[in-house]
Amino acid sequence: MKYAARQILCSILSLTATYAVADIRGLVKTTNGESIPGATVALLSLPDSTLVTATMTDHDGRFDLGNLSAESKLLSVNCYGFKGITALAKEGENYITLTPSSTELAEVSVTAEKGTLQAKAGGFTYSPGEMSLKQSNALEALKIMPLLDYDLANDSFSILSKGTSVIYINGKEPKEYPKQIMAMLRTIPPKNIKKVEIITNPGAIVSGSFTGGIINIEMIMPNEGYMGSVSANISSSFNGFLELTPSFFMVCRKENYILQ
C-alpha cells in the first residue's frame, strides 16, 4: 500500500516538473558589453508572430516577461539607435546583444528612453520618456516609442509591422484623412503627448474591424489657433525629369472644432 502511494506521489511530482514554467527573463546589452536600458522586449508566438506580451528593460538592461512558456515563442528586441533583433525565446536567462544602427552611435553612451510601458486589457499604455520629448514633433516622438513601426513609403504606423494601424486622438477616430492626421502630428510639439494607448486587440474595447490595431494618442490640443505644415517630395519620372510633389496642410481650431 505504501509502495503504491509512493508511486502515485512520484507520478504527480513528475507531471508537475514536466509542466512547470520558468520565468522568461534576460539582459540586453551592446556589443561592448554595456547594458541597454529602455529597450523594448516583445514575446511573439509562432507561427504568425502574434504579440503575447511586452516590457522594457530597466536601468540595468534587464527584463522579466513573467512566468510564461517559451515553447514556440520569439523574442523581438528593439531600441532607438540600434538594429532590432529577433531570437528564439528560452525559459530562464536570455542574453541579447544589439548592434548600433550607425557607426556614429558606436561611441555614443547609451541613453534610456525612460518611458513606462504597462499592459492593459486589449493592449498596452505607454507614457513618453525623456528621448521622446526631445524630438522635433509628435510624429517623430511616435517613431521611437515601443511596439510602433513607421512606414516611410506610406507615411503610416503599424504595431510590430502587423498591418496599418488606425490613429485615434483622445479616444476618438478623427474625421480627417490619415495623411492629414500625420501632417497634423508634424505640427504638434512632443510635450503635448500625455500617453499613447497601443491597442492590439481593439475588439476588446471598441466595435469594428481593425486588423492593424489602434494607436490612441492622448494629447493636449490647443483650444484655438492655426496648425499647418508644408512639405515636398522630389522623384524621378519615367522620362528622366525630376517631379516636385508639394504637400500642404492647414487647419483652424476653434474651441473643440477643426475647420479645414
DRENFIGU-527648 format. One record per residue (C-alpha): residue number from 0; residue in one letter; x, y, z. Coordinates in pm, 1 decimal. Layout:
REM DRENFIGU-527648
<NUM,A,<X,Y,Z>>
...
//
This chain:
REM DRENFIGU-527648
<0,M,<0.0,0.0,0.0>>
<1,K,<282.5,234.5,93.9>>
<2,Y,<460.7,142.8,-228.2>>
<3,A,<150.6,231.0,-435.9>>
<4,A,<111.2,565.2,-257.3>>
<5,R,<477.6,638.9,-315.2>>
<6,Q,<438.0,561.0,-686.1>>
<7,I,<138.6,794.4,-716.5>>
<8,L,<328.8,1073.7,-540.7>>
<9,C,<627.0,1028.5,-772.6>>
<10,S,<397.4,1041.6,-1075.4>>
<11,I,<238.8,1366.7,-955.0>>
<12,L,<580.1,1522.9,-892.8>>
<13,S,<696.4,1409.7,-1236.9>>
<14,L,<396.4,1567.1,-1409.2>>
<15,T,<444.1,1888.0,-1209.9>>
<16,A,<806.8,1908.1,-1319.7>>
<17,T,<710.3,1840.9,-1681.3>>
<18,Y,<460.0,2124.8,-1696.6>>
<19,A,<644.2,2369.8,-1473.7>>
<20,V,<710.9,2700.9,-1644.6>>
<21,A,<1006.1,2922.7,-1557.3>>
<22,D,<1036.4,3297.8,-1598.0>>
<23,I,<1141.8,3433.4,-1935.7>>
<24,R,<1396.1,3693.2,-1833.8>>
<25,G,<1729.2,3825.6,-1950.7>>
<26,L,<1974.6,4102.6,-2025.1>>
<27,V,<2006.9,4334.2,-2325.7>>
<28,K,<2350.0,4480.0,-2388.1>>
<29,T,<2566.4,4642.1,-2656.1>>
<30,T,<2849.0,4474.6,-2845.3>>
<31,N,<3081.7,4643.0,-2593.5>>
<32,G,<2902.8,4476.4,-2304.0>>
<33,E,<2723.5,4790.5,-2186.6>>
<34,S,<2368.9,4732.3,-2062.8>>
<35,I,<2086.6,4896.0,-2261.1>>
<36,P,<1805.9,5048.8,-2053.4>>
<37,G,<1472.3,5132.3,-2215.6>>
<38,A,<1485.7,4860.7,-2483.2>>
<39,T,<1154.6,4705.7,-2589.3>>
<40,V,<1129.0,4329.7,-2546.2>>
<41,A,<824.9,4166.0,-2705.7>>
<42,L,<729.0,3799.7,-2677.4>>
<43,L,<578.6,3666.2,-3000.4>>
<44,S,<400.2,3338.4,-3060.3>>
<45,L,<476.5,3127.2,-3364.8>>
<46,P,<383.9,3072.2,-3642.1>>
<47,D,<214.1,3409.1,-3706.0>>
<48,S,<418.1,3626.2,-3465.0>>
<49,T,<116.4,3713.1,-3251.0>>
<50,L,<210.0,3950.9,-2969.6>>
<51,V,<183.8,3772.4,-2632.8>>
<52,T,<323.9,4039.3,-2402.9>>
<53,A,<593.8,4304.7,-2390.3>>
<54,T,<805.3,4503.0,-2148.2>>
<55,M,<1100.2,4742.3,-2136.5>>
<56,T,<1444.1,4684.0,-1987.3>>
<57,D,<1523.3,4854.7,-1657.9>>
<58,H,<1819.3,5083.3,-1585.7>>
<59,D,<2044.0,4775.4,-1569.7>>
<60,G,<1928.0,4647.4,-1908.5>>
<61,R,<1734.8,4359.7,-1753.8>>
<62,F,<1383.6,4238.5,-1837.3>>
<63,D,<1135.8,3985.4,-1697.2>>
<64,L,<833.0,3877.7,-1901.4>>
<65,G,<692.7,3667.5,-1620.0>>
<66,N,<602.8,3304.9,-1573.1>>
<67,L,<534.9,3203.5,-1934.9>>
<68,S,<619.0,2910.4,-2157.7>>
<69,A,<894.8,2976.0,-2410.2>>
<70,E,<782.7,2693.7,-2639.2>>
<71,S,<729.2,2818.2,-2998.2>>
<72,K,<799.9,3175.8,-2890.4>>
<73,L,<1025.2,3450.9,-3023.9>>
<74,L,<1182.5,3749.6,-2855.1>>
<75,S,<1172.2,4069.1,-3060.7>>
<76,V,<1409.0,4327.4,-2911.6>>
<77,N,<1433.5,4687.2,-3032.0>>
<78,C,<1583.1,5010.4,-2908.8>>
<79,Y,<1625.6,5355.6,-3061.7>>
<80,G,<1970.2,5383.2,-3218.5>>
<81,F,<2019.3,5007.0,-3250.0>>
<82,K,<1934.3,4738.3,-3503.4>>
<83,G,<1643.4,4527.5,-3386.3>>
<84,I,<1688.0,4154.4,-3338.1>>
<85,T,<1460.3,3850.6,-3320.6>>
<86,A,<1567.6,3533.2,-3141.6>>
<87,L,<1411.1,3213.9,-3011.0>>
<88,A,<1292.7,3260.5,-2654.4>>
<89,K,<1400.5,3025.7,-2381.2>>
<90,E,<1292.1,2982.9,-2023.3>>
<91,G,<1535.5,3131.1,-1777.7>>
<92,E,<1807.4,3374.7,-1884.6>>
<93,N,<1811.8,3519.5,-2237.4>>
<94,Y,<2116.7,3723.8,-2335.2>>
<95,I,<2055.5,3968.1,-2620.7>>
<96,T,<2322.4,4179.7,-2790.7>>
<97,L,<2222.9,4479.0,-3004.5>>
<98,T,<2440.8,4646.4,-3266.0>>
<99,P,<2431.1,5026.0,-3321.1>>
<100,S,<2231.0,5120.7,-3630.6>>
<101,S,<2510.6,5353.9,-3749.0>>
<102,T,<2883.3,5389.9,-3691.7>>
<103,E,<2827.6,5732.4,-3536.7>>
<104,L,<2637.0,5572.4,-3248.2>>
<105,A,<2908.8,5319.7,-3171.6>>
<106,E,<3093.8,5561.5,-2944.8>>
<107,V,<2790.2,5737.2,-2800.1>>
<108,S,<2686.4,5644.2,-2446.8>>
<109,V,<2356.3,5459.3,-2416.7>>
<110,T,<2070.5,5688.2,-2312.6>>
<111,A,<1748.2,5539.4,-2181.7>>
<112,E,<1408.5,5642.0,-2313.0>>
<113,K,<1287.3,5611.0,-1950.5>>
<114,G,<923.9,5578.9,-2053.2>>
<115,T,<685.9,5331.3,-1893.9>>
<116,L,<506.6,5050.8,-2076.7>>
<117,Q,<215.4,4887.9,-1897.2>>
<118,A,<-7.1,4601.0,-2008.1>>
<119,K,<-382.2,4663.5,-2008.4>>
<120,A,<-694.9,4499.4,-2145.6>>
<121,G,<-656.6,4477.5,-2522.5>>
<122,G,<-302.6,4614.6,-2539.4>>
<123,F,<-56.5,4846.0,-2368.6>>
<124,T,<-26.8,5200.7,-2236.9>>
<125,Y,<294.6,5395.4,-2286.4>>
<126,S,<395.7,5714.8,-2108.7>>
<127,P,<664.3,5900.8,-2310.1>>
<128,G,<1016.4,5922.5,-2178.0>>
<129,E,<1294.2,6178.4,-2198.2>>
<130,M,<1407.5,6096.9,-2551.8>>
<131,S,<1055.3,6117.2,-2694.1>>
<132,L,<1009.9,6465.7,-2550.8>>
<133,K,<1334.4,6581.0,-2716.5>>
<134,Q,<1210.1,6504.0,-3067.6>>
<135,S,<1110.5,6783.4,-3307.6>>
<136,N,<740.2,6699.0,-3317.7>>
<137,A,<478.3,6443.6,-3208.3>>
<138,L,<523.7,6223.5,-3515.4>>
<139,E,<899.0,6195.5,-3459.7>>
<140,A,<830.2,6108.7,-3096.2>>
<141,L,<599.3,5823.1,-3200.5>>
<142,K,<875.5,5679.0,-3419.0>>
<143,I,<1091.0,5591.0,-3118.7>>
<144,M,<812.5,5458.0,-2895.9>>
<145,P,<795.2,5083.7,-2818.5>>
<146,L,<598.6,4840.7,-3039.9>>
<147,L,<539.3,5106.0,-3309.1>>
<148,D,<691.0,5077.0,-3657.9>>
<149,Y,<690.8,5367.9,-3902.7>>
<150,D,<647.5,5301.3,-4275.7>>
<151,L,<823.0,5583.6,-4461.4>>
<152,A,<684.1,5485.8,-4803.5>>
<153,N,<320.8,5501.9,-4687.7>>
<154,D,<369.1,5759.2,-4411.5>>
<155,S,<187.0,5537.7,-4162.0>>
<156,F,<236.2,5346.5,-3838.6>>
<157,S,<183.3,4983.2,-3750.2>>
<158,I,<208.1,4776.4,-3434.3>>
<159,L,<505.7,4543.9,-3483.9>>
<160,S,<452.4,4566.7,-3862.1>>
<161,K,<115.9,4386.7,-3840.7>>
<162,G,<-81.0,4594.1,-4092.0>>
<163,T,<-150.2,4967.7,-4096.8>>
<164,S,<-287.8,5091.7,-3765.1>>
<165,V,<-572.4,5339.1,-3723.8>>
<166,I,<-474.6,5650.7,-3529.7>>
<167,Y,<-716.7,5785.4,-3270.0>>
<168,I,<-681.6,6122.4,-3099.3>>
<169,N,<-802.8,6138.0,-2739.6>>
<170,G,<-1011.6,5824.1,-2774.8>>
<171,K,<-1186.0,5918.2,-3099.0>>
<172,E,<-1122.5,5842.4,-3464.3>>
<173,P,<-1061.0,6178.6,-3637.9>>
<174,K,<-1272.9,6278.5,-3935.5>>
<175,E,<-962.6,6383.4,-4127.6>>
<176,Y,<-786.4,6154.8,-4376.4>>
<177,P,<-484.6,5956.8,-4246.2>>
<178,K,<-239.7,6176.8,-4440.4>>
<179,Q,<-391.1,6484.7,-4279.0>>
<180,I,<-356.5,6330.9,-3934.5>>
<181,M,<11.2,6257.6,-3999.7>>
<182,A,<61.1,6614.3,-4121.1>>
<183,M,<-110.1,6744.7,-3807.2>>
<184,L,<118.6,6536.8,-3584.9>>
<185,R,<415.0,6707.2,-3752.1>>
<186,T,<288.2,7041.1,-3620.5>>
<187,I,<235.7,6936.3,-3258.7>>
<188,P,<521.2,6950.6,-3004.3>>
<189,P,<600.2,6615.2,-2838.2>>
<190,K,<542.8,6760.0,-2491.2>>
<191,N,<170.1,6767.9,-2573.6>>
<192,I,<156.8,6386.0,-2571.7>>
<193,K,<35.8,6262.3,-2232.9>>
<194,K,<27.8,5891.1,-2314.8>>
<195,V,<-17.7,5650.7,-2604.5>>
<196,E,<-250.0,5350.8,-2595.4>>
<197,I,<-126.5,5069.2,-2818.9>>
<198,I,<-439.9,4861.4,-2874.7>>
<199,T,<-351.0,4524.2,-3024.4>>
<200,N,<-696.1,4374.5,-2964.8>>
<201,P,<-945.9,4652.1,-3046.4>>
<202,G,<-1239.5,4410.9,-3027.8>>
<203,A,<-1199.4,4405.6,-2651.4>>
<204,I,<-1251.1,4782.8,-2635.0>>
<205,V,<-1434.4,4914.9,-2941.4>>
<206,S,<-1655.6,4767.3,-3211.3>>
<207,G,<-1542.8,4737.0,-3572.5>>
<208,S,<-1269.5,4564.7,-3767.9>>
<209,F,<-913.8,4687.5,-3712.7>>
<210,T,<-666.4,4433.5,-3848.0>>
<211,G,<-370.0,4660.5,-3774.5>>
<212,G,<-482.6,4767.9,-3430.6>>
<213,I,<-538.1,5117.7,-3294.3>>
<214,I,<-286.5,5376.0,-3175.8>>
<215,N,<-472.8,5613.3,-2945.7>>
<216,I,<-276.1,5929.5,-2871.8>>
<217,E,<-387.0,6111.2,-2559.4>>
<218,M,<-263.3,6465.9,-2606.7>>
<219,I,<-319.2,6827.1,-2518.9>>
<220,M,<-480.1,7004.7,-2813.0>>
<221,P,<-480.6,7384.8,-2844.0>>
<222,N,<-825.6,7536.6,-2786.1>>
<223,E,<-791.3,7784.4,-3069.2>>
<224,G,<-544.2,7875.3,-3339.5>>
<225,Y,<-392.7,7759.9,-3666.7>>
<226,M,<-191.9,7444.2,-3727.1>>
<227,G,<-24.7,7358.8,-4052.8>>
<228,S,<269.5,7211.2,-4240.0>>
<229,V,<425.5,7237.6,-4582.4>>
<230,S,<635.3,6960.8,-4738.9>>
<231,A,<755.0,6849.0,-5081.0>>
<232,N,<868.2,6525.5,-5239.4>>
<233,I,<1110.4,6507.9,-5534.3>>
<234,S,<1101.5,6198.1,-5754.6>>
<235,S,<1229.3,6094.7,-6095.1>>
<236,S,<969.4,6045.1,-6370.0>>
<237,F,<979.1,5784.4,-6647.3>>
<238,N,<1115.8,6038.8,-6899.9>>
<239,G,<1411.6,6131.0,-6679.8>>
<240,F,<1276.7,6461.5,-6546.6>>
<241,L,<1250.5,6541.5,-6178.8>>
<242,E,<898.3,6586.5,-6046.2>>
<243,L,<813.7,6801.5,-5745.3>>
<244,T,<506.1,6698.7,-5547.8>>
<245,P,<410.4,6960.6,-5288.2>>
<246,S,<200.0,6883.1,-4980.9>>
<247,F,<13.5,7147.5,-4783.0>>
<248,F,<-191.9,7106.8,-4467.0>>
<249,M,<-362.0,7380.7,-4269.8>>
<250,V,<-644.1,7371.6,-4016.1>>
<251,C,<-806.2,7628.3,-3793.2>>
<252,R,<-909.1,7505.1,-3449.6>>
<253,K,<-1197.9,7691.6,-3290.1>>
<254,E,<-1267.0,7564.1,-2937.2>>
<255,N,<-1344.0,7191.8,-2989.6>>
<256,Y,<-1389.5,7209.8,-3366.2>>
<257,I,<-1138.2,7180.1,-3650.5>>
<258,L,<-1212.1,7378.0,-3965.6>>
<259,Q,<-1011.6,7277.6,-4274.7>>
//
